Amino acid sequence: MAEKMVDLVTMANESEARYIASLLEAEGVPASVGPAPNLAGSISAYIGAGAPHVVRVMADRYDEGQAIINGAKEDSIDIDWDEIDVGQPEDETAREIAEREDTV
């Protein structure tokens, strides 16, 4: 008898879902990714990779999967781009930006 797969998390798109699945698999938790169902059925199949996707795990690994995701959130950092010096743009780019700022 095959074990039951359950939805662990729904992500905004396929890329995000595959990233989460890779985190799980790196920790030994097998995961699968597929389009998320919605009220209209499987309309996400028509939208493709840009549609919400769900990450599924075996039912008996659900809690472990949640712990891995929560741990990844705790380990992540948020970048405050206002605090980062990214340097000066090249001449042509700087000129284009200055022209846009003059029109605003």
C-alpha positions, 0 to 999 in steps of 0.5 A: 500500500502506497503512503499518502502524499500531503500538501506541505506548502503552496508557493507563488510559482513553480520556481519557489516550490522547487526551491522549497522541495530542494531544501527538503530533499537536502535534509532527506525528506522526499518532496514533489511539486505540482500545480496547486488546485483552485476553485476552478479546478486545475486552471494552473495547468493553463497558466504554467510555471507562473501559477501557484504550485504546491510542495507535497511530502509523505504524510508521516514526514509532514512535521519534519518538513514543516520544521525544515521550512521554519528553520530555513526562515529563521536562517534567512536574512533580509537585505535592506538595500537602502543600507547597501552601497551599490556604487555609481552607474556607468556614464550612459546609465547615469545620464539616462537615470538623471534624465528620468529624474528631471521629468519626475 
